[in-house]
Amino acid sequence: MNDRDRHLIVSLLDGALSATEQEEVRARLQIDAEMRAAYEEQLAVSTTLRSAPAVSMSADERNELHGALRAGLFLDETTNTCPAVPPSLSACAAVQPIIVAPPLTMATLFVKSAMLFS
């Protein structure tokens, strides 16, 4: 099984495949034990995540998270941009293209930084 197979499984569960693609993936699940096991595992994870209650944050928790993100990404407190330092000295250089793209909310920054560092 490869990354494409995993992507097909997630797409199937998300309802993102055409009817023909769904049929093809479901037929493959019938004959490929490894893919079927991965499908069942992903189905269990998806079911658990979808049934979990929504997480809400207080204003204080949100401010604490924003501060931690700013500190972890070396963002200037007032402008939410990276300081002018050589790229070799700042982890911020990796996210600079994301930060300069307007408009940027802290929620967007959180999601994009999570994708970069996962």
Summary of the structure (lengths in Angstrom):
residues: 118
radius of gyration: 20.1
end to end distance: 21.4
largest distance: 57.2
contacts: 259
relative contact order: 0.08
helix: 69%
strand: 0%
